[in-house]
Structures are given as C-alpha cells and as structure tokens.
C-alpha cells in the first residue's frame, strides 16, 4: 500500500471514516445483530458506572499545593445552560457538591450541532499532574492489521469519559467552581491530561483477547475478511460491551452487514 510506504518514511497520516451523511437515519431494530443488543445503545446512562479494574487517578508533582482559580465570566444564556447541565450531572450522580480547597473555572464550547459542551479549564492542574506514559496506538501498525480485510464497522462510545470512575482520594482534585457552588466529578472529566491514555488502558484490558485480531481501539473499529466473519466478530464485541456495561451511541456508529 502506498499509504504504508509514506508512513514508514515519516510522513504524518490520519485514519478517516468516509460516511454518506445523506443516507436516511436508521433505527437500531432494523440493523441485523446490532438489534440484539439494545442495552448497549441506551440514550442515557442509567446510573454511575460500575467499579472497574481501572480507575482514573490524578498523581501530582511532589510539593504541589492546592490550585484554586476564580470562575470565568459568563453571559446570561450561558448561566442558564450551566444550571441545566449541572442539574443533569448531579441527577445522574456524575458530580456532587464539593468542599475541596481546589477549584478550576468552567466555560462552554459550541459543538457542531449547535449545542453547548460544558468544559472545565484544568490547565493549571494539568501542569502539575504527572503524565501517564501509556502508549497510544501507531497509525502504521493499524494499517498493517487492516491488510486483507474488506468489511468494517465503527462503534462510537457514548460520553466515553463518563464511563470511568475517579479514584475516591482524587475526586477533590477535580473540583470546579461556578458562580453558584463548588462541584466535583465522580467520573473522569473531559480536559484532564491523562484521561485519553487511562481510557485507552481500560479498553485494551477489556478487549485484550481480540486486539490485533479483529478489533482496534480508538473508536472501536471491527474489521473482517468477509460479512460472515464480520457478523461473528461484531457479536463478540457487542456482547463484551454488554457484559462490561460500556455504552455506545448508535447514531454515531456505522455498521456494514
């Protein structure tokens, strides 16, 4: 493959999924095999995620004192959205009131669909967090594993970081400040420096028996040599997600069956 030759010469490469966005919206009950696993594709998280073999930890540089940053100014529309999203986080058990001396400011980032994503500015906390050196996958290795395969499905996880709990002793370090109260996360928050690699560690442990055989982890990419084999592979992966109570987003997943 010419792409592989360029990668091995040091060129940057990216794996992209090319989708036809004009295709009518499918319903899960119409997709073979996938329809057998509706519990994997819930619209909302039912509760705080279960205790897993991996917990998110925040290890700080020795001698670090508590970090407390004043809240950012928000427009009235943002404050209204803030109240709504805080109520949702607390209602699901993902966040709670905090009395920690730590705090980080919050801000909103507009998503592609026009909705607002609540983000915590953990910039100062990240500066003093010991970086986790867990290896992320190489794109050229991924190309090697895809050689000879022709059927692919992509499973997009729903709010992936919220599916992993924070270690109890590190929960106070996640505290964020609003004009109303202080809150802290019980689940891994977007913006924390080690979140991607710790989540990758979790996924690699869960799918270890199948890695480099018919699944790679970034999003979950299932690959096979033919449709019959792909059906078998997909069923294994979906059953694993169900058993481990890892939830996916059907509307952003793609299945080729």
C-alpha positions in Angstrom: 0.0 0.0 0.0 1.4 3.4 -0.9 0.0 4.9 2.3 2.1 2.5 4.3 5.2 3.4 2.4 4.7 7.1 3.1 4.0 6.5 6.8 7.2 4.4 7.2 9.2 7.3 5.6 8.0 9.6 8.5 5.0 11.3 6.8 2.0 12.1 9.1 -1.1 10.0 8.4 -4.7 10.0 9.7 -7.3 7.3 9.7 -10.6 8.8 8.5 -14.1 7.2 8.2 -15.8 8.3 5.0 -19.6 8.3 5.5 -22.6 9.2 3.4 -24.4 11.6 5.6 -27.4 11.8 3.2 -28.4 8.2 4.0 -31.7 8.1 5.8 -31.5 7.7 9.6 -31.6 4.0 10.6 -33.2 2.7 13.6 -31.5 0.1 15.7 -34.2 -2.5 15.3 -33.5 -2.6 11.6 -29.8 -3.5 11.9 -29.0 -7.2 12.0 -27.1 -8.4 15.1 -27.0 -4.9 16.5 -30.7 -5.1 17.2 -29.9 -8.0 19.6 -28.0 -5.6 21.9 -30.3 -2.6 22.7 -28.9 -2.4 26.2 -25.5 -1.3 24.7 -27.1 1.6 22.9 -29.0 3.4 25.6 -30.0 7.0 25.0 -29.0 8.0 28.6 -26.7 6.5 31.2 -28.8 4.6 33.8 -26.5 5.4 36.7 -23.0 6.0 37.9 -20.7 3.5 36.1 -19.7 0.3 37.9 -16.4 -0.1 39.7 -14.0 -1.2 37.0 -10.5 -2.7 37.1 -9.2 0.7 36.1 -9.9 3.9 38.0 -8.9 7.4 36.9 -6.1 8.8 39.1 -4.5 12.2 39.4 -0.9 12.0 40.7 0.6 15.4 41.4 4.2 16.5 41.4 5.6 16.3 44.9 5.1 19.5 46.9 2.1 20.8 44.8 -0.2 23.0 46.8 -4.0 23.3 46.2 -4.9 25.0 43.0 -7.8 27.5 43.0 -8.7 29.6 40.0 -11.5 32.3 40.0 -14.5 31.5 37.8 -14.8 33.0 34.3 -17.5 35.5 33.5 -20.5 34.0 31.7 -23.3 35.5 29.6 -26.9 35.1 30.9 -27.6 32.5 28.3 -24.5 30.5 29.4 -25.6 30.7 33.1 -29.0 29.3 32.2 -27.3 26.4 30.3 -24.9 26.0 33.2 -27.8 25.4 35.6 -29.4 22.9 33.3 -26.2 20.9 32.8 -25.3 21.0 36.5 -28.7 19.6 37.3 -28.1 16.8 34.8 -24.7 15.9 36.1 -25.9 15.8 39.7 -29.0 13.9 38.8 -27.0 11.2 37.2 -24.6 11.0 40.1 -21.6 12.1 37.9 -20.9 15.2 40.0 -21.7 16.4 43.6 -21.2 19.4 45.8 -17.6 19.9 46.9 -15.9 21.5 49.8 -12.4 21.0 48.4 -9.9 23.9 48.5 -9.1 23.1 44.9 -11.1 24.6 42.0 -11.0 25.2 38.3 -13.1 27.5 36.2 -15.8 26.4 33.7 -16.6 27.6 30.2 -18.7 26.5 27.2 -17.6 25.3 23.8 -20.1 25.2 21.0 -20.4 21.7 19.4 -21.1 21.1 15.7 -24.8 20.5 16.2 -25.1 23.9 17.9 -25.4 22.6 21.5 -23.0 23.7 24.2 -20.4 21.5 25.8 -19.6 22.2 29.4 -15.8 22.2 29.8 -13.6 22.6 32.8 -10.3 24.5 32.4 -7.9 22.2 34.1 -4.9 23.9 32.5 -3.2 24.7 35.8 -4.0 21.3 37.3 -2.6 19.5 34.2 0.7 21.4 34.6 1.4 19.7 37.9 0.0 16.3 37.1 2.5 13.5 36.5 2.0 12.4 32.9 1.0 8.8 32.3 3.2 7.3 29.5 0.8 4.6 28.5 1.4 4.0 24.7 -1.2 5.2 22.2 -1.6 3.1 19.0 0.6 3.9 16.0 -1.2 4.6 12.7 1.2 2.4 10.7 0.6 -0.6 12.9 -3.1 -0.1 12.3 -2.6 -0.2 8.6 -0.8 -3.5 8.9 -3.7 -5.1 10.8 -6.2 -3.9 8.2 -4.4 -5.6 5.3 -6.7 -8.2 3.6 -9.9 -7.1 5.4 -12.8 -5.7 3.5 -15.7 -5.3 6.0 -15.6 -2.7 8.7 -17.9 -1.4 11.5 -17.2 1.5 13.8 -18.7 1.7 17.3 -18.7 5.2 18.9 -18.9 5.2 22.7 -21.4 7.4 24.4 -19.6 10.1 26.5 -16.7 7.7 27.0 -15.0 9.5 29.9 -18.2 9.4 32.0 -18.0 5.6 31.9 -15.0 5.5 34.2 -14.9 6.5 37.9 -12.3 8.7 39.6 -10.3 7.2 42.4 -12.0 8.3 45.7 -8.9 10.1 47.0 -8.6 12.1 43.8 -12.2 13.2 43.5 -11.5 16.6 45.3 -8.8 17.4 42.7 -11.5 17.5 40.0 -13.4 20.4 41.8 -14.7 23.1 39.6 -16.1 26.5 40.6 -19.2 28.2 39.3 -20.9 31.4 40.5 -23.3 29.2 42.4 -21.3 26.5 44.2 -18.3 24.2 44.0 -18.7 20.8 42.5 -16.5 17.8 42.0 -16.6 14.9 39.5 -17.0 11.3 40.4 -16.4 10.3 36.8 -13.5 11.2 34.5 -13.9 14.7 33.2 -13.1 15.9 29.7 -9.9 18.1 29.8 -7.9 16.2 32.4 -4.4 15.5 31.0 -4.3 11.7 31.4 -7.9 10.9 30.5 -7.2 9.6 26.9 -4.4 7.2 27.9 -6.2 5.9 31.0 -9.4 5.2 29.0 -7.2 3.5 26.4 -5.8 1.3 29.1 -9.3 0.3 30.2 -10.4 -0.5 26.6 -7.2 -2.5 25.9 -7.8 -4.6 29.0 -11.5 -5.2 28.1 -10.7 -6.2 24.5 -7.3 -7.8 25.1 -8.3 -11.2 23.7 -9.3 -9.7 20.4 -6.8 -6.8 19.8 -4.9 -7.0 16.5 -7.1 -10.0 15.5 -10.3 -8.2 14.5 -10.6 -5.1 16.6 -8.5 -1.9 17.1 -9.3 0.7 19.7 -9.6 4.4 19.0 -13.2 4.4 18.4 -13.9 0.7 18.3 -13.1 -0.5 14.8 -14.1 -4.0 14.0 -12.6 -5.4 10.8 -13.1 -8.7 9.0 -12.3 -10.6 5.7 -16.0 -11.2 4.8 -19.5 -10.5 6.0 -20.0 -13.9 7.7 -16.8 -13.4 9.7 -17.8 -9.8 10.4 -21.1 -10.9 11.9 -19.3 -13.2 14.3 -16.8 -10.6 15.3 -19.4 -7.9 15.8 -21.5 -10.2 18.0 -18.4 -10.9 20.2 -17.6 -7.2 20.6 -21.2 -6.2 21.4 -21.6 -8.9 23.9 -18.3 -7.8 25.6 -19.7 -4.2 25.8 -22.9 -5.5 27.3 -21.1 -7.7 29.9 -18.8 -4.8 30.9 -21.6 -2.2 30.9 -19.9 0.0 28.4 -22.4 2.1 26.4 -22.3 3.2 22.8 -24.0 5.8 20.7 -26.0 4.2 17.8 -26.4 7.5 15.9 -22.7 7.9 15.5 -21.8 4.3 14.9 -21.5 2.7 11.5 -22.3 -0.9 10.7 -21.6 -2.8 7.5 -23.6 -6.1 7.5 
